[in-house]
Amino acid sequence: MVNYYRPAGIAEALSLMASHGGNYVLMYQPPRAKHVKEWLSGDIIDLSEAGLDQVSVKNNELVIGSMVSIETLYRAEEIRGLADGLLSQTAKVSATQAMRNLATLGGVLMNPVFPAEIILALLVLDAQVLVTDSATPEIRIPIEKFVAEANPKLPRGSLLAGVAIPLNEKLKGVLERVARTRSDTSIVSVAVTADGTLNNPKIAIFGASPLPKRYHAAESLLASNPLTEASIEQCLERIPEDTQAVSNYRGSAEYRQAMAVVLTRRALLSLKKS
């Protein structure tokens, strides 16, 4: 028999986890419904009352709890004011409103392939994933390291508390994506950011590789050069080198690689014009 628990706080959640010796499932609701068997692999610990559903500003960082809904990611003023509302935009296109109200940031982080746009925004915003356990109130993991696998694993006895994003009022952000319809899952999507002087652009792409990822080689060509049409074209030459596109019913590998270049060009040109 599967038991269901709804702890009233992080301490109670950690205590429950310890008493179950690893035989539990933390209920971070993803935007795509899980098969019932995935929920029944252990007792269910629902974190909806654990106090992880807040958005706050602390020490010049935007801190977003793991149980914050995707709808809140879309609508919260603190999030809309960051990097031209990049994270808010990605939340809006990630799912229908009904699923945005149900799904949480934690569900996205634990299932980073869908919806990938939110992960792309976190990658170019230099987010850090916040993890806690009974011995350490806060463990910080760079988002790029955390989503390096399709199924991120939390250390035994720890839970996902949320993310922290450095605040930069002058940061600019752009999202570009291509899908079969405006509301459909993207085939390829690109997120970019740059500071107010357009220095040190950051580029993250999904659809040209199995996982959302930063394109550091392409970024390096822009790090010490002004953002011009010529430097953008040089940057774009590095995109195919970092892609491992695969074909499926949404698009061929060749199409995905080509669109990664096209969308990155659009995004960088949009930054240049802003």
Order of alpha helices (4+ residues) and beta strands (2+ residues): beta-alpha-beta-alpha-beta-beta-beta-alpha-alpha-alpha-alpha-alpha-alpha-beta-beta-alpha-beta-beta-beta-beta-beta-alpha-alpha-alpha
